[in-house]
Amino acid sequence: MVWILLTLVYGLLKGGREIAKKKAMNKNSVMEVLLIYTLIGTIMVIPRAPHAFGLSPEYYGLIAIKSFVIFLAWILSFRALKHLPVSLYGILDLSRVLLATLLGVFVLHEVLKYNQILGLALVALGLLALKFRIFRPKAKKEEESSDPSDSDKKAPAPDTEGNPTKFILMAFGSCLLNAISGLMDKILMKSISGAQLQFWYMLFLLLFYLVYVLVTRTKISSSVWKNGWIWILALMFVIGDAALFAANGISSSRVTVMTLIKQSGCFVTIIGGKFVFHEKDIGYRLFCAAIIFCGIMLSVLPLG
């Protein structure tokens, strides 16, 4: 079905974006990448402007709030991704499904079925297994990874400043904020179109980053325009969002199945971590991701 392929395009591009983000931040700072990435993305959605007007004043306010939520979420996620392995970040990002479900229960008063409860338990189990691997005693990690025969061949460890806790908390904070944004999308899309939402939230987002850069006097290097990864990142973002909006617009599409398909990006980040960044411990991360993915599948697919 067309909507399944469109959602798969979104999921794969979402995973590819995490790889592009990390590559872009190898050349420029977090705020440089964020500002130019958002600027290019906003320029790309300008053709939607003719269809974006005519909203009631309260919707502009709600979209501005959504944009501010995304503004904070992206700052946290970019900073976390800069210091964490991309394969690890991709798995942590799956926790937004758990957080979005909990928000649906407490805010929208949705009722969980037994399969959803079991699925969320699997998601929590996968994240817990990952937690134990991350926070193993340092001496044990060094003992397992030590090999005198290839000591000169080891890839440099990710910059986690000796303790990944801070950046993992940033990743979870970003997931929570993204879940809140998704909840707002669900509410807003009942009354406005995808073109209106995408244009205005990108425009507000750009304004927030411009204000931040001006207030903090963040310097933007001219070299940022030569960073090809930022252009690739913006292109994947706009195409992915357009594919997702198109999938949502098809009457036969099922939100529950789309939720599952969108998580395919996690496996892109894990494979990218292996072959692009030469990260270690990929097998165990795939194992944890598989547990989480099974939990998501159990939660969103109807039984019987």
Stockholm file with secondary structure:
# STOCKHOLM 1.0

chainA/1-304         MVWILLTLVYGLLKGGREIAKKKAMNKNSVMEVLLIYTLIGTIMVIPRAPHAFGLSPEYYGLIAIKSFVIFLAWILSFRALKHLPVSLYGILDLSRVLLATLLGVFVLHEVLKYNQILGLALVALGLLALKFRIFRPKAKKEEESSDPSDSDKKAPAPDTEGNPTKFILMAFGSCLLNAISGLMDKILMKSISGAQLQFWYMLFLLLFYLVYVLVTRTKISSSVWKNGWIWILALMFVIGDAALFAANGISSSRVTVMTLIKQSGCFVTIIGGKFVFHEKDIGYRLFCAAIIFCGIMLSVLPLG
#=GR chainA/1-304 SS CHHHHHHHHHHHHHHHHHHHHHHHTTTSCHHHHHHHHHHHHHHHTGGGGGGTCCCCHHHHHHHHHHHHHHHHHHHHHHHHHHHSCHHHHHHHTTHHHHHHHHHHHHTSCCCCCHHHHHHHHHHHHHHHHHHHHHTSCHHHHHHHHCCGGGTTSCCCCCCCTTCTHHHHHHHHHHHHHHHHHHHHHHHHTTTSCHHHHHHHHHHHHHHHHHHHHHHHTCCCCGGGGGCHHHHHHHHHHHHHHHHHHHHHHSTTCCHHHHHHHHTTHHHHHHHHHHHTSCCSCHHHHHHHHHHHHHHHHHHHSCCC
#=GC SS_cons         CHHHHHHHHHHHHHHHHHHHHHHHTTTSCHHHHHHHHHHHHHHHTGGGGGGTCCCCHHHHHHHHHHHHHHHHHHHHHHHHHHHSCHHHHHHHTTHHHHHHHHHHHHTSCCCCCHHHHHHHHHHHHHHHHHHHHHTSCHHHHHHHHCCGGGTTSCCCCCCCTTCTHHHHHHHHHHHHHHHHHHHHHHHHTTTSCHHHHHHHHHHHHHHHHHHHHHHHTCCCCGGGGGCHHHHHHHHHHHHHHHHHHHHHHSTTCCHHHHHHHHTTHHHHHHHHHHHTSCCSCHHHHHHHHHHHHHHHHHHHSCCC
//
